[in-house]
Amino acid sequence: MVIVEYTSVSPNGGPSRSISRQMEQLAIYNDSFKPGLTKVAKVLKKDGNKAILQLVHSGREAKFRHILGGQVEVPTNMDFPWIDYPLHELTSDEVWQIVKDFGAATKRAIDCGFDGVEIHGANHYLIQEFFSKYSNHRTDYWGGSLEKRMNFAKEVSKEVFRVVKEYAPKGFIVGYRISPEEIHGENIGYTWHESQQLVDMLTKSFDFDYIHLSQLSGLDYKQKPQLGDSAKTLAELLGEKINGDALEIVAGGIRTEEQMKDALNYMDLVGVARATLMDNQIGKKIEEGKGDQINQAFTKENLADLHLTPGLIVGMTNVPKDMQLPGTDVLIKPAEEVLKSTKHIEMGYAETHK
């Protein structure tokens, strides 16, 4: 199963600011995006893989929507120390419109031939912002108590499943992505205890196929609660509250066959993300008994076979040193060539999203 990265469902839902500082984000908020995404789905499915489209509204993280002349939308207009652009507090009617946008995006994903969608409720984007008591100070239907802070996730899920029931073929997959806790020093948006309640509600109310944990560190699939109030991993703790037939996926520093086997002690499905950038044949190698041959770094020898896009080549060299993958120095010269031969990537995005 291949999950296509966060794709904006609303005009103001992106593009998001990113660690690579580039205005890159897919979108599906109108029909003009369907031809390109149809090609993506077709290519991903050609060898029998399941193609999933991840749906998101980036909320306060949509920095580049401001640069492009739009508004950056949030549950509560408040001071975030790291944000230096204006924010727009959503009215209740505007929130309901975004709920509808998730449904319309799901219909377009179905039309494009995707096998499923993933509702992105993690990584400090809009759904998580509503769930967090740090960023949601509302007192209407969308905020206040924990139950009300869950309403946005609940209504988005309800709308997505309504569309799936009406338009999707049998077996269409629906997943939900969640950051298991939001703790930044003294700022606590929610803990794993509240995440358990959200997962419990979602999987009791809707027939989700999977719950996808986005680990805060991004590097450890065996991450434990930051508060230190449980010896279990976050994967185990949230897995305890997953109801029905829904499976659990976790990614985080999983790069070797041995790690994948170990990860299955904590979850149902293994998520492999950045490792596929260094070796896009991981599944094939394991299937053929060649797991010991998985590339663990970028090299001059394997670079041509990876078929990295120009944006990825530039982006991978433009992240903090502690987040760079092994062998990133091999990408520096190709990245320089990309920037010499094309307009600045941000300008290219701006031209296509006027």
N, C-alpha and C positions, 0 to 999 in steps of 0.2 A: 504494500500500500504506500503510495507516494502522496504526501501532503504538500500542496502548493502553498507557499508562504502567504502571510497576511494580505488580504485583498479588500480594499475599502468598499463598503456598501453604500456610502453617502458622499456627496460632493465635498463636504467639509470633514470627512472621516480620514483624510490623509492628503498628501504624503507626510509620513511621520519623520521626525528627526531620528537619526540612527547613529550608532557608534562610528560608522564610516563617514558621517557628515555629508551624505549625499541624499538628494531628493529622489529616492527610488522607492516606489511602492506600486504594486498592481492595484487595479480598480475594476469594479463591475457595477457601478452605480447608474449606468445607462446602456442601451443596446449597442452603442458604438464599440464597446469592449468585447462583444461576443465573438466576432470573427477570430481575433487573436487568441482568446481563451479556448475557443473550439479547437484550434490547432494544438494548443498545449495539451488539452485532454486527449486528443487523438494520439499524439506521440507517446504520452505516458502509458496509454492503454494498449499500445500496439503489440506488446509481448505478454499480455495477460495481467498486467498490474492493475490495481484499483487506483483511480485518480480522485483525490479529495481536494476540494477547494476550501481554504481557510478564510472565513468571513470575519471582518473586523470594522469597528469604528475606532480610530486611534485617539479620540478624545483630546486631552491636553497635550499629547505627544505629537499632534499634527502641526508641528512648527512651520513646515513649508507651505501649508495651506495659507497661513498668514502672509508669507512672503509672496505667494501667488495672488493675493488680494482677497482671500476668503476669511472666514472667522474660525477660531479655534474653540471648540465646544466642550463644555464641562458640566458636571452636575451642580457644582457650587463655584462661583467666582471668588477665589481666595488667593492669598499670597503663597506661591510656591517659590522658595528661595532660588531655585535653579532655572526658573522660567522668566525670560525677559521680553515676552511678547503678550499682547492683550488676550484675554480669555472672555468667552461669551457663556453666561449661565443659561442653560437650556430652559425654555418654558415647558410646561407639561405637554402642551400640544406638539412642541418640537421633539420631545422625547418619544411620543407616540409615532411621529413620522419616521424616526430612526428605526423604531420597531418594525414598521411597515417596510422600510428599506432593507432590513435583513430578509424579510420574506421575498421581496422583489429580487434581491440578489440570489436567493436560493432558486427561484424560478429560472433565472438566467443561467445559473450553474447547471441546472437540469437540461436546459435547452442546448448548452454547450457540450453535453455528453459526459459530464463528470459523474462519477459513481457515488459521490457523497459530498457533504460539506462538514466543516468543523467550525463551530461557534467559538470565536477567540475571546475568552473571558479572562485572559491573563496579561502579564507584562505591563501593567499599569495603563492599559488602554481603557476605553470608556466603560465597558461592562465591569471591569475591576474597580474603576473609579466610583461607580455607583455602589458597589458592594463594600467599599472601604469607608469606615467611619472617619478616617483622616481627611478624605477628599469629598465626602458627601455629608453636608450639613443641612440637607433639606428636611422639611417637616410635612411634605405632602405625600402622595401615594408612593413616591419614589425614594423616600428617605425618612430617617428617624430611628425606628427600631431595627433590629437585625432582620426581621421578617420583611419590612418595607425596603430595606437596602437590597434584599434579594429579588425584589419585584421586577427590576429591569431585566435581569438574567432570565427570570421566569417568563416574562412576556415575550422576550425575543425568542426563547425556546418554543413557546406556544405558537408563535407566528411561523417559525421555520417548520415545525411539524405539521401545521395546517397546510402549508404549501406542499410539503412532501407528500402528504396523504392525498392531495388533490391531483398533483401533476407528476410525481416521480414514479419511475418503474419499480417493480417489486425488488426488494433487496437494497434499495438506496440507503447509504450509510450516513448516519448523523453522529458526530462526536462533539465533545465540549472540552475546551482547554481551560485549565485553571492554574493560577499560581497558588500553591498551598498555604502560603502565609505572606503577610506584608508587614515587615518589621524593619524599620530603619532607625536604629538608636532608640530615642524616646518616642518617636512617631510610630505608633502601632495602628495600622489600618484594620487588621484582623489577624487572628492566630489560626493554627490548624484546627482548633476546636470549632471555630465558626465555619471554616472550610468544610469540615465534616458535615455540618448541618446543611450547607449549600449542596454538596454532593448528594446527600441523603434526599433532600427535597427534589432535586433535578431528576434523579434516577427512579424516584417513586412516581413522579408526576408525568414523566415522558420516557419513551422507549429508546433511550440513547444506546448506541452500539458500543461506545467507548468513552472513557474519561481520560484526558491527556494532561498529565502533570508537567508544568513548566517549572523546573527547579530554579530557585533564586540564584544559586551560584552558577548554574549552567554547566557545572563541571563534575558533579557527584550525584549519581543516581541513588546512592545510599545516604543522601543528606537527611539529617535528623532535625527536629525542631530547634529554632534558634534560642527559644526560652529554656531549653534543656529540661523540659518537664515530661519527657518520655524517652525511653531507650530505643523505641522503635523508629524505623525510617518513616519519612513523610509518605512514601509510597505505601507502606504497610498501613499507616494510620488512616489515610483517605480510602484505601482499598477496603477497609472494614465497613465503610458506609456506602459502598457502591451496590445498588440493588439490581435485581433482575439478572439479565444476561449480559449486561454491560461489562466490557473488558477494561483493563487499565493499561495505559501506555506511559512510560517515563523515558525521557532522554537525559543525558548528562554525562559526558566524558566516556561514553561507551565506544571503544574503537577496536577492540580485539575480540576474537571468537570466545576466548576465555571469559572476558567481561560480559559478553552477551549471555553466555550460559549461566553465569553467576546472577545476572540481572533477573533472570526468569525465576529466581527464588523470591523476588520482591514484587513482581508484576506479571501481567499476562502476555504483553507484547513489548518488544524492545524497540525503542526509538533511537535511530542513528541519524544524526544531522550533519555536523561539521565534518565528521569522519568521511562522509561520502564525497566531500570536496577533494580530499587527498586520494581517494580511491573509489571510483564509481562502480566498481565490479565486486563490492564486498559480498553481496548475496550470492553471486555466481561462484566466487571462490570458495565460499563455505559449502555450497551445494556440491561442488566438485572435490571436496576434501582438501582444499588448498588454503584453509584459513590462516595458516602460518605465513602466507605470502601477501597478506593485506598490507598495503603501503601505509606507513605511519608518518609520512612527511611528504611535502612537495620536493621533487627533484627535477633536475634538467631533463632526465631521461623520461619521467612519466608525465611531464607537463603537457605535451602535445596530445596525449591520449585522454586527458581529463576534459578537454573541450570547455574550459571555463569561459564564461562570457566576459566581454570587456568590462562591464560593470563590476563583476565579481573580482576580476584581477585587480582593479583599482581599489575596490572596497576592502579586500583582504589585506592590502598593504597599508591601509589608512585607519587601523584600529590600534588601541593602546598595546604596548609591547607584551603586557601580561596576558593579553587575549589573543595574540597571534598564534597561528598554528605552526607546528614544526616545519622548517624549510621555507617560511614566508619570504626570506631574502631572495629566493629564486624568482619571485614574482615582481621584484622591484623594477628591473629593466623592462619587462613586458608592460608593466603599468605605465612607465614613462612613455613608452611607444604609443600606448592607447591615448594618453592625454595629448600627445603631439599630433596624432592623426585625426582626432575628432574635436568637435566643440566640447567645452566643459560639460561634463555629464549633467550637472544641474541645469544648464541652459537647455540641453536637449529635452529634459523632462518638462521644463517650463513651457517649451514650445508646443509640446503635445498635450499639455493640460491647461491651456489658456482658458 
